[in-house]
C-alpha cells in the first residue's frame, strides 16, 4: 500500500488559454473574457480533481513526520501544500520499500529534502543520497544504492520535501485528451450559463469529457 489520503491539485497556469477557449466557443469579442476565464479555471479544477494530476508545472511542498521506517514509526502523516494552501493530507509512503510516493503526478524533479536531525538541527539531504522515479505514477522517491534515510527528531513535520510536478510549463504540454475534455466542459458551461438553468444542468459534466479524463485518472488516489 503506497499510502492514502485526500487532496486537491493546485491550479496555477491552465492548460487552455483564453485565446483557445474563445476560438472553441467561436467568440470574437472581449465582453465575456472574465466569464470565459472563470470557466477555464473551473474546468481545469474539475479535471485535475478527477484525475488527481497536476497539469502545468507547479512546486509542491510535502511535510512528513519522519522518513519511511525511521523513529520506529509504521506510518507518517503528511501534508502537501502549494502557494501556502493545504491541498493534501494523509499517509503517503511505503515502509516496506522505504519509498516516498509523491501525490499529483507527473513528477518532474526534487528541489530539496530538508529534515530535522536527532540533535534538532536542520539538515539538507545531499542529492546523491536519493533519486526520483519519474516513470512511475505517482512518482517514487527512493534511496540510491547503499544509502538509507537519516534518522530524524521525533517531532511533527520533521521532513520537508520540495518537488515540481506537471506535464510542462506550456499549456500545450498537457496531453491533448485532457485539453479536449476541458474544452468540452467550457463549451457546455458556456451554453448553460443563464440563471434560469438549474444547478444540476449547469454543473453536469459532458459524458465525452469524463470518458477522456478517465483515461488519465490515477486510480491509487481515488
C-alpha positions as CSV (number, residue, x, y, z in Angstrom):
1,X,0.0,0.0,0.0
2,X,1.7,3.2,-1.1
3,X,-0.5,5.5,1.0
4,X,-3.9,7.1,1.4
5,X,-5.5,10.4,1.9
6,X,-7.4,13.1,0.2
7,X,-6.4,16.3,-1.6
8,X,-6.7,18.6,-4.5
9,X,-4.1,19.6,-7.1
10,X,-3.4,23.3,-7.3
11,X,-4.4,25.4,-10.3
12,X,-1.8,27.8,-11.3
13,X,-1.4,28.3,-15.1
14,X,-4.1,26.5,-17.1
15,X,-3.7,24.0,-20.0
16,X,-6.2,26.0,-22.1
17,X,-5.5,29.7,-22.9
18,X,-8.2,32.3,-23.2
19,X,-7.5,32.6,-27.0
20,X,-8.0,28.8,-27.4
21,X,-11.2,28.8,-25.4
22,X,-12.7,31.7,-27.3
23,X,-11.8,30.0,-30.6
24,X,-13.6,26.9,-29.4
25,X,-16.6,28.9,-28.4
26,X,-16.5,31.0,-31.6
27,X,-16.4,34.2,-29.6
28,X,-14.8,37.1,-31.4
29,X,-15.3,39.9,-28.8
30,X,-13.9,40.7,-25.4
31,X,-17.1,41.3,-23.5
32,X,-17.1,37.8,-21.9
33,X,-13.4,37.4,-21.2
34,X,-14.0,37.3,-17.4
35,X,-16.7,34.7,-17.7
36,X,-14.7,32.5,-20.1
37,X,-11.6,32.8,-17.9
38,X,-13.6,31.6,-14.9
39,X,-14.9,28.7,-17.0
40,X,-11.4,27.7,-17.9
41,X,-10.4,27.8,-14.3
42,X,-13.4,25.8,-13.1
43,X,-13.0,23.2,-15.8
44,X,-9.3,22.8,-15.0
45,X,-10.0,22.5,-11.3
46,X,-12.5,19.7,-12.1
47,X,-10.2,17.9,-14.5
48,X,-7.3,17.9,-12.0
49,X,-9.5,16.8,-9.1
50,X,-10.9,14.0,-11.3
51,X,-7.6,12.7,-12.5
52,X,-5.6,13.6,-9.4
53,X,-2.9,15.0,-11.6
54,X,-1.1,18.4,-11.9
55,X,-1.2,19.7,-15.4
56,X,1.0,22.7,-15.6
57,X,4.3,22.6,-13.7
58,X,3.9,23.7,-10.1
59,X,6.1,23.5,-7.0
60,X,4.7,21.4,-4.1
61,X,6.0,21.1,-0.5
62,X,5.4,17.8,1.3
63,X,5.7,17.7,5.1
64,X,6.3,14.3,6.7
65,X,6.7,13.4,10.4
66,X,9.6,11.1,9.6
67,X,11.3,9.3,6.7
68,X,10.0,5.8,5.9
69,X,10.7,3.3,8.7
70,X,12.5,5.8,10.9
71,X,11.8,6.6,14.5
72,X,10.1,3.2,14.8
73,X,7.0,4.6,13.0
74,X,4.9,2.4,10.8
75,X,3.2,5.3,9.2
76,X,3.8,9.0,8.9
77,X,1.1,11.7,8.4
78,X,1.9,14.1,5.6
79,X,0.6,17.3,4.2
80,X,1.3,18.7,0.7
81,X,1.0,22.4,0.0
82,X,1.4,24.8,-2.8
83,X,1.2,28.6,-2.7
84,X,0.6,28.4,1.1
85,X,-2.6,26.3,0.6
86,X,-3.0,22.9,2.2
87,X,-4.2,20.6,-0.6
88,X,-3.4,17.0,0.6
89,X,-3.3,15.2,3.9
90,X,-3.0,11.5,4.7
91,X,-0.3,8.8,4.7
92,X,1.8,8.6,1.6
93,X,4.8,6.4,1.7
94,X,5.7,2.7,1.6
95,X,7.6,1.4,4.6
96,X,8.2,-2.0,3.0
97,X,10.2,-0.4,0.2
98,X,11.2,2.8,2.1
99,X,9.9,4.9,-0.8
100,X,8.1,8.2,-0.5
101,X,5.3,8.5,-3.1
102,X,4.6,12.0,-4.4
103,X,1.0,13.0,-5.0
104,X,-0.2,14.6,-8.1
105,X,1.9,13.3,-11.0
106,X,3.6,13.5,-13.3
107,X,6.6,14.2,-11.0
108,X,9.3,16.3,-12.6
109,X,12.1,16.9,-10.1
110,X,13.1,17.2,-6.5
111,X,14.1,20.7,-5.4
112,X,15.3,19.8,-2.0
113,X,14.8,17.5,1.0
114,X,15.3,19.2,4.4
115,X,14.9,17.4,7.7
116,X,15.4,17.9,11.4
117,X,18.2,15.6,12.7
118,X,18.2,13.9,16.1
119,X,20.0,16.9,17.6
120,X,17.3,19.3,16.5
121,X,19.3,20.9,13.7
122,X,18.1,21.5,10.2
123,X,19.9,19.5,7.5
124,X,19.6,19.3,3.7
125,X,20.0,15.8,2.3
126,X,22.7,15.5,-0.3
127,X,21.3,14.9,-3.8
128,X,23.5,11.8,-4.2
129,X,21.5,10.1,-1.4
130,X,18.2,9.8,-3.3
131,X,16.7,9.5,-6.7
132,X,13.3,10.2,-8.2
133,X,11.4,7.6,-10.3
134,X,9.6,9.8,-12.8
135,X,8.3,6.9,-14.9
136,X,6.0,5.6,-12.1
137,X,2.7,7.4,-11.5
138,X,2.6,8.7,-8.8
139,X,6.4,9.3,-8.7
140,X,8.5,7.5,-6.2
141,X,11.4,9.0,-4.2
142,X,13.9,6.4,-3.0
143,X,17.4,5.9,-1.7
144,X,20.3,5.4,-4.1
145,X,22.2,2.2,-3.8
146,X,24.0,1.7,-0.5
147,X,22.2,4.7,1.2
148,X,19.4,4.9,3.7
149,X,17.1,7.6,5.0
150,X,18.7,9.5,8.0
151,X,17.2,9.5,11.5
152,X,15.1,12.5,12.5
153,X,14.0,14.1,15.7
154,X,10.6,12.6,16.9
155,X,8.6,15.7,16.1
156,X,5.8,16.6,13.7
157,X,6.8,17.8,10.2
158,X,10.4,16.7,10.7
159,X,10.9,16.2,6.9
160,X,10.2,18.7,4.2
161,X,10.3,17.5,0.5
162,X,10.0,20.3,-2.1
163,X,9.3,19.0,-5.6
164,X,7.9,20.0,-9.0
165,X,5.1,18.2,-10.7
166,X,3.3,18.8,-14.0
167,X,3.5,18.0,-17.7
168,X,5.4,21.1,-18.5
169,X,5.4,24.9,-18.4
170,X,3.4,25.5,-21.5
171,X,-0.4,24.9,-21.9
172,X,0.3,22.6,-24.9
173,X,2.5,20.3,-22.8
174,X,-0.7,18.9,-21.3
175,X,-1.9,15.8,-23.2
176,X,-4.4,16.6,-25.9
177,X,-7.1,14.3,-24.4
178,X,-7.1,16.3,-21.2
179,X,-7.2,19.6,-23.1
180,X,-10.1,18.4,-25.2
181,X,-12.0,17.4,-22.1
182,X,-11.6,20.8,-20.6
183,X,-12.8,22.4,-23.8
184,X,-15.9,20.2,-23.8
185,X,-16.7,21.4,-20.2
186,X,-16.1,25.0,-21.1
187,X,-18.4,24.7,-24.1
188,X,-21.1,23.0,-22.0
189,X,-21.0,25.5,-19.2
190,X,-20.8,28.5,-21.5
191,X,-24.0,27.3,-23.3
192,X,-25.8,26.7,-20.0
193,X,-24.7,29.8,-18.1
194,X,-28.1,31.6,-17.8
195,X,-29.6,31.9,-14.3
196,X,-32.8,30.1,-15.2
197,X,-30.9,26.9,-16.0
198,X,-31.0,24.5,-13.0
199,X,-27.8,24.0,-10.9
200,X,-27.9,20.3,-12.0
201,X,-27.7,21.3,-15.6
202,X,-25.0,23.9,-15.1
203,X,-22.6,21.6,-13.3
204,X,-23.3,18.5,-15.3
205,X,-20.1,17.1,-16.8
206,X,-20.3,16.1,-20.5
207,X,-20.1,12.3,-20.9
208,X,-17.3,12.8,-23.5
209,X,-15.2,14.8,-21.1
210,X,-15.5,12.2,-18.4
211,X,-14.5,9.5,-20.8
212,X,-11.5,11.4,-21.9
213,X,-10.4,12.2,-18.3
214,X,-10.9,8.6,-17.2
215,X,-8.0,7.6,-19.4
216,X,-5.7,9.7,-17.3
217,X,-7.1,9.1,-13.8
218,X,-4.7,7.9,-11.1
219,X,-6.7,5.0,-9.5
220,X,-4.5,4.7,-6.4
221,X,-5.5,8.2,-5.3
222,X,-9.3,7.6,-5.6
